[in-house]
């Protein structure tokens, strides 16, 4: 069984490398004068520092250009995230760039309803999250955000998958162990509240400054997926990881809605077809990175702990109802109930026993 798992991982990684090799020389297969429609897509990632995200964007590019026979080109630009996320979002709204790849946590600063995706311990498994995000509820978030903000998410893909806590002070086996720990979060109110409810001290710090902030003891730890954790080599400054899976990390390509609406239906259909292939690649590579990453981190001496069912229930007890009440007040009951209903329907469809989560 173990050999089979590693064969799957190896095949996935080799497929990723194959795409990198094949796509690189053919990324300009169609000349600019042949293209009638162009998407200028910017991302803070590079091919070397996050291949499960970058490769998914390359796949999107390849699918769009091949399906449109060169009429629709995607230009991918790697740009550093030196600017504040709010400023970058404004650039997309103003049409300075057609689309920018973003964590939904950053998007939530301009469209708060996205925070319902961060109900702690909402998704018990990855496939439940996929079913919800690809289904009517995920599409409803897309359409409402486009209408309210002028910004349209292309799709909901993985930001490395489930997020976990890490720190350099002590193992975290229960909420008691979180007390007093300074934990880096995004500038997402609900993320910060979850840390506070567990007894930690949330400290919002830009992603690019995280490694140095840990080194300088500005924070003790952070919360991210395993795949994301490994991008800046946080294993060099973090000793303990607890696989509590408190939140499922979501990423998107945030588009200028006016630009999107200017596309003819044929090109919209091509983009929507291509995004399904791109999402599948992203999710497969993200999961592969997660499995291989845990083994790698353990080999480097990082203490990786998986909470028991009872321990995880304590984390959920300390955070879930509090988060639901907060969301009900700041986002609205209809969004909260919609997220819970969509999750329960996905669980039924996939054969899981539905969780009983009620907004008290």
Secondary structure, DSSP 8 states (H G I E B T S, - for coil): -HHHHHHHHHHHHHHHHHHHHHHHHHTT-S-GGG-SEEEEEEES--TTT-HHHHHHHHHHHHHHHHHTTTSEEEEEEE----S-HHHHHHHHHTTSSSEEEEEHHHHTTT-GGGGGGG-TT--SSHHHHHHHHHSHHHHHHHHHHHHHHSEEE---EEEEEEEEEEESS---SSGGGGTT-EEEE-S-HHHHHHHHHTT-EEEE--GGGHHHHHHTTS-SEEEE-HHHHTTTTGGGT--EEEEEEEEEEEEEEEEEHHHHHHS-HHHHHHHHHHHHHHHHHHHHHHHHHHHHHHHHHHHTT-EEE---HHHHHHHHHHHHHHHHHHHHHHT-HHHHHHHHHHHHHHHHHHT---------
